[in-house]
Amino acid sequence: MQSFAAAGSRRVPAKPVIAVVGATGAVGIEILGCLEKRRFPHSSIRALASARSAGKQLSFGDKPLAVTELTESSFDGVDLAFFSAGGSISRKYAPIAVSRGAVVVDNSSAFRMQSDVPLVVPEINPEMLARHPGIIANPNCAAIISITPLWPIHKLNPIRRLIVSTYQAASGAGAAAMEELRESTRAALEDKPYQQKVLPHPYAFNLFSHNTKVDPATGYNEEESKVIAEARKIFGEPDLMVSATCVRVPVLRAHCVSLTFECERPITPDEVRTILSTAPGVQIVDDIERNYFPMPKDATGADDILVGRIRKDLSDVTGKSISLFCAGDQLLKGAALNAVQIAELLL
């Protein structure tokens, strides 16, 4: 794996020149939106993408933003680069950006498990930014949504075992998958044939195991393995017992996650509600009387992760285990927003 010379605490200037790699993709567009919404200081912004997207016009504020082709010279004078164009692009161009003086916040899986690259959720481990090699990894979306609500609990009553089941929206597979869900659903409603091109199975009115390669040795697919490994790294708990099942569901945007966790000491649902009521980046949605709990429709477009269904795990007679359900916007806190929050800490 690529190694980087330590950049110490390489600083980003107060008004940096920013590059967004993969600017025309679903996450790239959201990064631009987050930068605008949060009034991220900058002197200029470069929208970078493949040659086929060069010349397109995006908007930033009330001004057009022209897309230019990504090349090795794209990073001359860049102070801060957001990458969201896939692992192969990150592996090739992120080191180039660093060599030209930029700090890179990378949304791919290319560097997440590299020992000298911090894997950061600002609500959990911002201290990891104190020393980085020029690249900071943005975690997997399912991992972020799963563990952000658990961190404040873990700090007070350490979590020893975690079972994760995800219900992942089309947005996790990009804009093309979202469009395939729209088109295939329309075809199904009109009783017309449809041949999927992006995902391996029919998507309309269907769900299936996450469309990543399954390791025959463990039986876990790549998405599940990412959630397990990244949870351990972000929490700084290499021995954390984690099991994950990741499923793709026919929802356009926002992932949901069912979590059951076992703590070191007994814990009650009321204690969990109290802890989460003041947790950053979390909103409790737990209305038992109305049977109203976290849903993708409410999480879509929201910065916070919604948490509810907070209850005892009745299978654990020790009283140490809790089950809950959460929903978070994969394109925001699961990707773009988390990346921009990391950058805000670098200023």
One Martini backbone bead per residue (centre of mass of N, CA, C, O) as a GRO file, in nm:
protein
  347
    1MET     BB    1   0.099   0.034   0.018
    2GLN     BB    2   0.087   0.349   0.023
    3SER     BB    3   0.329   0.585   0.132
    4PHE     BB    4   0.380   0.856   0.370
    5ALA     BB    5   0.510   1.132   0.458
    6ALA     BB    6   0.505   1.313   0.717
    7ALA     BB    7   0.319   1.632   0.765
    8GLY     BB    8   0.221   1.665   1.025
    9SER     BB    9   0.053   1.984   1.073
   10ARG     BB   10  -0.075   2.056   0.815
   11ARG     BB   11  -0.198   2.351   0.699
   12VAL     BB   12  -0.485   2.540   0.643
   13PRO     BB   13  -0.583   2.806   0.519
   14ALA     BB   14  -0.831   3.034   0.578
   15LYS     BB   15  -0.836   3.069   0.239
   16PRO     BB   16  -0.868   2.826   0.037
   17VAL     BB   17  -0.785   2.624  -0.219
   18ILE     BB   18  -1.029   2.429  -0.387
   19ALA     BB   19  -1.084   2.078  -0.454
   20VAL     BB   20  -1.324   1.876  -0.649
   21VAL     BB   21  -1.333   1.537  -0.685
   22GLY     BB   22  -1.615   1.447  -0.839
   23ALA     BB   23  -1.831   1.691  -0.882
   24THR     BB   24  -2.071   1.527  -1.055
   25GLY     BB   25  -2.138   1.360  -0.833
   26ALA     BB   26  -2.327   1.294  -0.567
   27VAL     BB   27  -2.107   1.378  -0.354
   28GLY     BB   28  -1.983   1.625  -0.491
   29ILE     BB   29  -2.241   1.797  -0.484
   30GLU     BB   30  -2.266   1.787  -0.173
   31ILE     BB   31  -2.004   1.926  -0.106
   32LEU     BB   32  -2.075   2.194  -0.235
   33GLY     BB   33  -2.330   2.236  -0.061
   34CYS     BB   34  -2.183   2.239   0.214
   35LEU     BB   35  -1.991   2.473   0.162
   36GLU     BB   36  -2.218   2.675   0.117
   37LYS     BB   37  -2.399   2.639   0.371
   38ARG     BB   38  -2.131   2.671   0.575
   39ARG     BB   39  -1.938   2.889   0.474
   40PHE     BB   40  -1.675   2.809   0.351
   41PRO     BB   41  -1.372   2.914   0.337
   42HIS     BB   42  -1.246   3.084   0.034
   43SER     BB   43  -1.087   3.172  -0.278
   44SER     BB   44  -1.136   2.893  -0.439
   45ILE     BB   45  -1.297   2.668  -0.689
   46ARG     BB   46  -1.252   2.330  -0.809
   47ALA     BB   47  -1.400   2.139  -1.067
   48LEU     BB   48  -1.348   1.788  -1.092
   49ALA     BB   49  -1.320   1.558  -1.375
   50SER     BB   50  -1.379   1.402  -1.634
   51ALA     BB   51  -1.366   1.448  -1.969
   52ARG     BB   52  -1.683   1.409  -2.011
   53SER     BB   53  -1.741   1.661  -1.795
   54ALA     BB   54  -1.610   1.869  -1.935
   55GLY     BB   55  -1.788   2.190  -1.936
   56LYS     BB   56  -1.964   2.182  -1.723
   57GLN     BB   57  -2.227   2.330  -1.519
   58LEU     BB   58  -2.218   2.460  -1.211
   59SER     BB   59  -2.317   2.559  -0.880
   60PHE     BB   60  -2.214   2.849  -0.665
   61GLY     BB   61  -2.440   2.996  -0.559
   62ASP     BB   62  -2.461   3.268  -0.802
   63LYS     BB   63  -2.242   3.088  -0.955
   64PRO     BB   64  -2.068   2.951  -1.191
   65LEU     BB   65  -1.915   2.612  -1.236
   66ALA     BB   66  -1.656   2.487  -1.396
   67VAL     BB   67  -1.564   2.194  -1.547
   68THR     BB   68  -1.263   2.010  -1.516
   69GLU     BB   69  -1.004   1.823  -1.596
   70LEU     BB   70  -0.833   1.568  -1.461
   71THR     BB   71  -0.497   1.633  -1.358
   72GLU     BB   72  -0.180   1.673  -1.240
   73SER     BB   73  -0.218   2.004  -1.259
   74SER     BB   74  -0.480   2.059  -1.077
   75PHE     BB   75  -0.293   2.112  -0.790
   76ASP     BB   76  -0.194   2.379  -0.845
   77GLY     BB   77  -0.243   2.573  -0.553
   78VAL     BB   78  -0.365   2.367  -0.367
   79ASP     BB   79  -0.489   2.315  -0.025
   80LEU     BB   80  -0.776   2.160  -0.077
   81ALA     BB   81  -0.894   1.814  -0.116
   82PHE     BB   82  -1.173   1.652  -0.254
   83PHE     BB   83  -1.250   1.302  -0.269
   84SER     BB   84  -1.511   1.148  -0.515
   85ALA     BB   85  -1.396   0.892  -0.750
   86GLY     BB   86  -1.260   0.662  -0.626
   87GLY     BB   87  -0.993   0.457  -0.561
   88SER     BB   88  -0.817   0.485  -0.820
   89ILE     BB   89  -0.805   0.793  -0.819
   90SER     BB   90  -0.687   0.830  -0.538
   91ARG     BB   91  -0.425   0.663  -0.573
   92LYS     BB   92  -0.315   0.851  -0.801
   93TYR     BB   93  -0.388   1.170  -0.701
   94ALA     BB   94  -0.341   1.221  -0.399
   95PRO     BB   95  -0.026   1.221  -0.393
   96ILE     BB   96  -0.007   1.460  -0.585
   97ALA     BB   97  -0.153   1.666  -0.411
   98VAL     BB   98   0.046   1.647  -0.175
   99SER     BB   99   0.307   1.724  -0.339
  100ARG     BB  100   0.163   2.023  -0.395
  101GLY     BB  101   0.034   2.094  -0.079
  102ALA     BB  102  -0.210   1.930  -0.013
  103VAL     BB  103  -0.505   1.848   0.153
  104VAL     BB  104  -0.669   1.532   0.193
  105VAL     BB  105  -1.015   1.431   0.150
  106ASP     BB  106  -1.115   1.091   0.149
  107ASN     BB  107  -1.401   0.888   0.028
  108SER     BB  108  -1.255   0.638  -0.001
  109SER     BB  109  -1.093   0.311   0.059
  110ALA     BB  110  -0.782   0.340  -0.003
  111PHE     BB  111  -0.679   0.459   0.318
  112ARG     BB  112  -0.833   0.366   0.579
  113MET     BB  113  -0.621   0.113   0.670
  114GLN     BB  114  -0.393   0.296   0.702
  115SER     BB  115  -0.196   0.358   0.971
  116ASP     BB  116  -0.115   0.679   0.890
  117VAL     BB  117  -0.429   0.717   0.840
  118PRO     BB  118  -0.685   0.895   0.929
  119LEU     BB  119  -1.008   0.798   1.069
  120VAL     BB  120  -1.284   1.031   1.058
  121VAL     BB  121  -1.504   1.142   1.323
  122PRO     BB  122  -1.559   1.434   1.476
  123GLU     BB  123  -1.736   1.313   1.723
  124ILE     BB  124  -1.492   1.105   1.803
  125ASN     BB  125  -1.167   1.160   1.650
  126PRO     BB  126  -1.018   1.456   1.612
  127GLU     BB  127  -0.724   1.401   1.726
  128MET     BB  128  -0.616   1.254   1.457
  129LEU     BB  129  -0.541   1.539   1.309
  130ALA     BB  130  -0.267   1.629   1.438
  131ARG     BB  131  -0.151   1.379   1.254
  132HIS     BB  132  -0.067   1.373   0.907
  133PRO     BB  133   0.014   1.270   0.554
  134GLY     BB  134  -0.215   1.457   0.384
  135ILE     BB  135  -0.425   1.227   0.457
  136ILE     BB  136  -0.782   1.187   0.496
  137ALA     BB  137  -1.024   0.964   0.601
  138ASN     BB  138  -1.341   0.874   0.498
  139PRO     BB  139  -1.576   0.689   0.595
  140ASN     BB  140  -1.800   0.470   0.583
  141CYS     BB  141  -2.132   0.520   0.581
  142ALA     BB  142  -2.227   0.285   0.765
  143ALA     BB  143  -2.027   0.341   0.991
  144ILE     BB  144  -2.107   0.625   1.069
  145ILE     BB  145  -2.413   0.569   1.131
  146SER     BB  146  -2.359   0.345   1.346
  147ILE     BB  147  -2.129   0.487   1.558
  148THR     BB  148  -2.200   0.776   1.643
  149PRO     BB  149  -2.423   0.703   1.865
  150LEU     BB  150  -2.218   0.511   2.039
  151TRP     BB  151  -1.985   0.681   2.159
  152PRO     BB  152  -2.113   0.813   2.419
  153ILE     BB  153  -2.159   0.534   2.544
  154HIS     BB  154  -1.869   0.416   2.535
  155LYS     BB  155  -1.741   0.630   2.730
  156LEU     BB  156  -1.927   0.528   2.985
  157ASN     BB  157  -1.995   0.221   2.850
  158PRO     BB  158  -1.835  -0.011   2.721
  159ILE     BB  159  -1.826  -0.165   2.418
  160ARG     BB  160  -1.799  -0.523   2.331
  161ARG     BB  161  -2.063  -0.568   2.145
  162LEU     BB  162  -2.166  -0.582   1.784
  163ILE     BB  163  -2.474  -0.560   1.592
  164VAL     BB  164  -2.516  -0.521   1.234
  165SER     BB  165  -2.794  -0.385   1.031
  166THR     BB  166  -2.841  -0.293   0.699
  167TYR     BB  167  -3.029  -0.028   0.504
  168GLN     BB  168  -2.940   0.044   0.178
  169ALA     BB  169  -2.930   0.286  -0.040
  170ALA     BB  170  -2.879   0.396  -0.360
  171SER     BB  171  -2.679   0.632  -0.291
  172GLY     BB  172  -2.433   0.436  -0.225
  173ALA     BB  173  -2.408   0.380  -0.561
  174GLY     BB  174  -2.518   0.636  -0.680
  175ALA     BB  175  -2.677   0.800  -0.933
  176ALA     BB  176  -2.728   0.550  -1.117
  177ALA     BB  177  -2.883   0.384  -0.903
  178MET     BB  178  -3.110   0.583  -0.857
  179GLU     BB  179  -3.212   0.573  -1.150
  180GLU     BB  180  -3.267   0.268  -1.159
  181LEU     BB  181  -3.488   0.273  -0.948
  182ARG     BB  182  -3.681   0.454  -1.096
  183GLU     BB  183  -3.704   0.296  -1.366
  184SER     BB  184  -3.783   0.013  -1.249
  185THR     BB  185  -4.038   0.108  -1.104
  186ARG     BB  186  -4.186   0.215  -1.348
  187ALA     BB  187  -4.187  -0.054  -1.502
  188ALA     BB  188  -4.336  -0.224  -1.290
  189LEU     BB  189  -4.600  -0.047  -1.284
  190GLU     BB  190  -4.623  -0.098  -1.618
  191ASP     BB  191  -4.543  -0.391  -1.695
  192LYS     BB  192  -4.231  -0.375  -1.774
  193PRO     BB  193  -3.940  -0.434  -1.890
  194TYR     BB  194  -3.611  -0.466  -1.711
  195GLN     BB  195  -3.257  -0.391  -1.744
  196GLN     BB  196  -3.008  -0.402  -1.549
  197LYS     BB  197  -2.676  -0.214  -1.507
  198VAL     BB  198  -2.566  -0.157  -1.207
  199LEU     BB  199  -2.709  -0.386  -1.068
  200PRO     BB  200  -2.740  -0.743  -1.017
  201HIS     BB  201  -3.044  -0.681  -0.933
  202PRO     BB  202  -3.346  -0.635  -0.887
  203TYR     BB  203  -3.489  -0.335  -0.731
  204ALA     BB  204  -3.776  -0.338  -0.754
  205PHE     BB  205  -3.929  -0.467  -0.490
  206ASN     BB  206  -3.634  -0.518  -0.358
  207LEU     BB  207  -3.376  -0.719  -0.195
  208PHE     BB  208  -3.012  -0.735  -0.115
  209SER     BB  209  -2.716  -0.817  -0.090
  210HIS     BB  210  -2.452  -0.656  -0.096
  211ASN     BB  211  -2.269  -0.545  -0.397
  212THR     BB  212  -2.022  -0.725  -0.285
  213LYS     BB  213  -1.768  -0.914  -0.231
  214VAL     BB  214  -1.727  -1.242  -0.122
  215ASP     BB  215  -1.572  -1.404   0.134
  216PRO     BB  216  -1.520  -1.744   0.151
  217ALA     BB  217  -1.386  -1.759   0.439
  218THR     BB  218  -1.622  -1.573   0.600
  219GLY     BB  219  -1.898  -1.460   0.434
  220TYR     BB  220  -1.816  -1.167   0.389
  221ASN     BB  221  -1.854  -0.870   0.268
  222GLU     BB  222  -1.699  -0.576   0.204
  223GLU     BB  223  -1.892  -0.395   0.363
  224GLU     BB  224  -1.883  -0.554   0.628
  225SER     BB  225  -1.574  -0.538   0.667
  226LYS     BB  226  -1.563  -0.232   0.688
  227VAL     BB  227  -1.736  -0.189   0.936
  228ILE     BB  228  -1.560  -0.353   1.126
  229ALA     BB  229  -1.278  -0.219   1.085
  230GLU     BB  230  -1.366   0.084   1.126
  231ALA     BB  231  -1.480   0.069   1.406
  232ARG     BB  232  -1.215  -0.012   1.542
  233LYS     BB  233  -1.043   0.231   1.451
  234ILE     BB  234  -1.215   0.471   1.551
  235PHE     BB  235  -1.235   0.359   1.855
  236GLY     BB  236  -0.966   0.207   1.935
  237GLU     BB  237  -1.080  -0.120   1.904
  238PRO     BB  238  -0.940  -0.411   1.795
  239ASP     BB  239  -1.139  -0.615   1.990
  240LEU     BB  240  -1.401  -0.559   1.880
  241MET     BB  241  -1.712  -0.707   1.863
  242VAL     BB  242  -1.819  -0.771   1.521
  243SER     BB  243  -2.127  -0.777   1.329
  244ALA     BB  244  -2.234  -0.789   0.974
  245THR     BB  245  -2.528  -0.683   0.774
  246CYS     BB  246  -2.565  -0.601   0.426
  247VAL     BB  247  -2.837  -0.417   0.266
  248ARG     BB  248  -3.022  -0.362  -0.022
  249VAL     BB  249  -3.265  -0.106  -0.070
  250PRO     BB  250  -3.566   0.055  -0.211
  251VAL     BB  251  -3.402   0.341  -0.158
  252LEU     BB  252  -3.281   0.640  -0.246
  253ARG     BB  253  -3.231   0.778   0.054
  254ALA     BB  254  -3.092   0.669   0.324
  255HIS     BB  255  -2.979   0.500   0.589
  256CYS     BB  256  -3.028   0.202   0.780
  257VAL     BB  257  -2.995   0.081   1.134
  258SER     BB  258  -2.938  -0.209   1.320
  259LEU     BB  259  -2.873  -0.222   1.681
  260THR     BB  260  -2.665  -0.437   1.891
  261PHE     BB  261  -2.541  -0.389   2.231
  262GLU     BB  262  -2.267  -0.459   2.456
  263CYS     BB  263  -2.179  -0.387   2.773
  264GLU     BB  264  -1.991  -0.390   3.056
  265ARG     BB  265  -2.253  -0.277   3.183
  266PRO     BB  266  -2.535  -0.210   3.285
  267ILE     BB  267  -2.824  -0.090   3.086
  268THR     BB  268  -3.063   0.155   2.996
  269PRO     BB  269  -3.277   0.319   2.797
  270ASP     BB  270  -3.277   0.584   2.962
  271GLU     BB  271  -2.970   0.622   2.955
  272VAL     BB  272  -2.948   0.642   2.650
  273ARG     BB  273  -3.131   0.889   2.612
  274THR     BB  274  -2.965   1.080   2.785
  275ILE     BB  275  -2.703   1.065   2.626
  276LEU     BB  276  -2.833   1.138   2.334
  277SER     BB  277  -2.966   1.422   2.394
  278THR     BB  278  -2.643   1.557   2.379
  279ALA     BB  279  -2.546   1.448   2.117
  280PRO     BB  280  -2.361   1.494   1.855
  281GLY     BB  281  -2.539   1.435   1.554
  282VAL     BB  282  -2.810   1.375   1.725
  283GLN     BB  283  -3.156   1.244   1.698
  284ILE     BB  284  -3.443   1.183   1.868
  285VAL     BB  285  -3.678   0.916   1.745
  286ASP     BB  286  -3.920   0.802   2.005
  287ASP     BB  287  -4.249   0.732   1.936
  288ILE     BB  288  -4.454   0.506   2.074
  289GLU     BB  289  -4.749   0.603   2.046
  290ARG     BB  290  -4.705   0.657   1.715
  291ASN     BB  291  -4.493   0.477   1.583
  292TYR     BB  292  -4.226   0.681   1.572
  293PHE     BB  293  -3.940   0.653   1.367
  294PRO     BB  294  -3.681   0.612   1.190
  295MET     BB  295  -3.657   0.753   0.853
  296PRO     BB  296  -3.563   0.827   0.537
  297LYS     BB  297  -3.753   1.077   0.492
  298ASP     BB  298  -3.622   1.232   0.746
  299ALA     BB  299  -3.309   1.200   0.682
  300THR     BB  300  -3.336   1.348   0.432
  301GLY     BB  301  -3.127   1.632   0.450
  302ALA     BB  302  -2.999   1.560   0.720
  303ASP     BB  303  -2.740   1.593   0.950
  304ASP     BB  304  -2.857   1.404   1.138
  305ILE     BB  305  -2.893   1.124   1.338
  306LEU     BB  306  -3.146   0.900   1.375
  307VAL     BB  307  -3.293   0.782   1.694
  308GLY     BB  308  -3.446   0.461   1.794
  309ARG     BB  309  -3.579   0.190   1.940
  310ILE     BB  310  -3.520   0.198   2.249
  311ARG     BB  311  -3.408  -0.115   2.394
  312LYS     BB  312  -3.407  -0.405   2.520
  313ASP     BB  313  -3.229  -0.703   2.519
  314LEU     BB  314  -3.402  -0.992   2.590
  315SER     BB  315  -3.155  -1.204   2.544
  316ASP     BB  316  -3.019  -1.039   2.790
  317VAL     BB  317  -3.000  -1.110   3.135
  318THR     BB  318  -2.780  -0.886   3.229
  319GLY     BB  319  -2.848  -0.583   3.106
  320LYS     BB  320  -2.613  -0.494   2.870
  321SER     BB  321  -2.834  -0.468   2.637
  322ILE     BB  322  -2.906  -0.289   2.324
  323SER     BB  323  -3.163  -0.168   2.107
  324LEU     BB  324  -3.161  -0.002   1.779
  325PHE     BB  325  -3.254   0.272   1.549
  326CYS     BB  326  -3.129   0.417   1.239
  327ALA     BB  327  -3.090   0.732   1.044
  328GLY     BB  328  -2.901   0.837   0.743
  329ASP     BB  329  -2.742   1.046   0.528
  330GLN     BB  330  -2.522   0.931   0.301
  331LEU     BB  331  -2.446   1.212   0.153
  332LEU     BB  332  -2.380   1.343   0.420
  333LYS     BB  333  -2.279   1.209   0.694
  334GLY     BB  334  -2.179   0.959   0.507
  335ALA     BB  335  -1.991   1.197   0.354
  336ALA     BB  336  -1.983   1.515   0.289
  337LEU     BB  337  -2.017   1.632   0.575
  338ASN     BB  338  -1.782   1.486   0.709
  339ALA     BB  339  -1.565   1.609   0.525
  340VAL     BB  340  -1.621   1.909   0.601
  341GLN     BB  341  -1.576   1.878   0.904
  342ILE     BB  342  -1.284   1.806   0.880
  343ALA     BB  343  -1.195   2.069   0.738
  344GLU     BB  344  -1.277   2.262   0.968
  345LEU     BB  345  -1.051   2.146   1.164
  346LEU     BB  346  -0.804   2.251   0.976
  347LEU     BB  347  -0.829   2.575   1.004
   0.00000   0.00000   0.00000
